[in-house]
Amino acid sequence: MRIPFCRSNTAYSDLSNLDMLSDTLQQLSEKFNLAGKKIDEVLAGAVTTHSKDWNLAREAVLSTDLSPATPGITLQMACGTSLQAALMSAAKIATGQIECAIAAGTDTTSDAPIVFKRKFARRLIKLGQARTLKARFREFKGFSFSELTPQPPANGEPRTRLSMGQHCELMARDWGISREDQDQLAMESHIKAAAAYEAGFFDELVSSYQGVSRDNNVRGDSNLEKLASLKPAFDRSSGTLTAGNSTPLTDGAAAVLLCSEEYARANNLPIQAYLTGGRSSAIDFVHGEGLLMAPTVAVSELLQQNSLSLQDFDCYEIHEAFAAQALCTLKAWEDEGFCRDKLGLTQALGSIDRTRMNIKGGSLAFGHPFAATGARIIGSLAAILEEKGSGRGLISICTAGGMGVAAIVERP
């Protein structure tokens, strides 16, 4: 279950991470009749957080009709947060430690934390500690109004001082990804998402919220001419990444219910699919490896672990943080040199059938509330497999910090 994803500073501009996560968990509870029930754990998180988001998962649980005996665990792994949460809880279920769990994620860039420079913050702390009026005045010695300049969060890498978009521009150049191919992928993402909404695919997955019934970034009339007219967003002189072929800053939340077969049957829950494998990875982006290329490693290791080939899947959910990022990943899997030198393989993983990729749309259309994307993808993939009747799906998600998460979802 998820709420519609909305572009930053639109429908959810007045909401917090806690608001959206709590309401999404409540809607999940209502959908599966969980009121008053003790869930073994709720594992959830957000990427852009305030100090007020302290103990976020537990506070969200206490804001719902789930049993207050349900523990809440707050987790963060950048854009892989809720997929990682699902894998961690699923492992506990598989080994018999727990029977049921909820994995979730939420993010808002509308309610982004804005802080003052550390020097001014320290003044305020010392001001609060001062015992006399004279001591208070003394704390403002040497004060400059420049200290009051707010410091908004930066969507960039602290170790390179480059934004994610700037890093992806470098990847696009390294792999020869054209502007035209990026725009084509973006257009397809929007058209498929709009078609899925019109066909009713999301009726059971997306719940109306705050007067919004569908993701407000989806453009069913997206076309190459409109996309081609947009200016580069990260490299104004020669870049290929634009606002149209990159995900927008987005607010939203998503959650998925996981449990054992026994729990599902005992509680009359439909089994949509099975989460059967997962893998995390990281690369050395600080010294030249592409920031968002880690999923190539995660997927390769996951395939080897499960004795599968890249072609052994009926559908692929490749997170589209940027069109260029998804296209770089696909091209790397087809490259013999990369697969040999980076992945340690004797041959390339090969290409995938693109008609099976993101068949109901991707992040370029829906938007990308960082921590919520993994749960969105799991929910959509499980529903796709249920619609198909059977099959195997692959999930690939890139994250900040040069990390990646991959997973396998199956329906026998």
Steps between C-alpha positions, in 0.01 A plus 500: 500500500619852426373851476534684166846646452495877454758747378670700772311805628168398348224292665701387804690822566365528856560135594790339684667161464307386805168615354545308176651188654232479770216543251646244260542242778143569608371440149699176482345398833151569369564313176612182678288524818799545731330723760606401849738234372861475613735507202839353586680806365451810289826592330486839332698815436551826314800660333431872544430523871457753780606459857123488560496169308658335803385137539300544179382142447384452858320834510326412175383167644359675804304730267309205348254238623769231499563352843728726706695181572633525144865612502615761250856501369636799307741420215674704232684386186436797274279405204523130589346549846166323466631221275777435750238508778299235317806279449601523866153417629454226239821333617365490854175350377684242290711388798200482732599790729177686423177429312398838362639847432432822318774663292444864412655827399404866490664818379421866461710769340222754560571481874876492461697589814666842481759576766732786589876490473666309780661816641161663558352177635780483757425861599140408570602202713739712705237773525265250659769402748588858599388593854512878487398773257863602465598144413226486239622818331854362505393206284426740213852642490622496140152412370445543125167484319666261254465238773123515448524372143287181498659173392252286305574129445700426187412217262866425445793290609704644789818328380495632144295821537307392191124460480351170395407654166857618441627152577248353258613743229849352537357149469303594189817628336703196599241262357400708199136538596328744265246766587258342251515160672444659839197693377362187335519305826337786691214523250440124517497511880225765504289336230513158670417649841203693363372191316529293819295757692234507227482119501437497878828329588565739789148496643601259779855631540459878525256652747356849452656743745469872568270534201749332264416169330806443281864603481503860381819467299357247251454653154305279264554753220879493534672521162850532361446851368413634847787313661748621239408863573622481862838645591773298677456511876847415635746596225357803325757504219516142374291285734233248400307466828189716524201543729312273260736202501584525871272424795355810668528573870202312638296450818332171587497175695453129430472183708491126439376219724728195526423175678546124505264273309360376829423853621337588169270200511416543867403863441326448165753710310551459124851391400596713202862396463813382681809710573763234432836674493686825545845651481664834588818642351725804497762645267790744536336804342741737676783368280327498165240225493156626398299604805184318392658187349492283814179317395702334223702330774201417721311340213803303380566359847130425551484309171808293588364430847176365353646329190300722267578695185389856434256365243321267747239760594152579376519863610756753619452795733803721439479817712526807279667758721607648167438359156877506447560297816266220389650501150857490636407195707352319199802585285745382767332160520549467123868602512747210508786712630298641791356161591847345491698774675240626748268206555755221464298315236625307201236652274253787493172462687333605176194703413147481633174507311413869536129426452515328840660796680291732717189387316269713719729803497802597706637763734536757221121505482393433857767710670748389761441565872840351582426253780157404363607381156601147601162425659325649196692269270442188711127571510476563127710196409297270725180633337647452152585137578155446649345644184715273284417196714862392543854608426825639634597866532828682563534827694803730462536823699791745512562712808704797610841420641584268213279212616245271339231255605354216293226247571308213345122470530320187376152358463493122438 
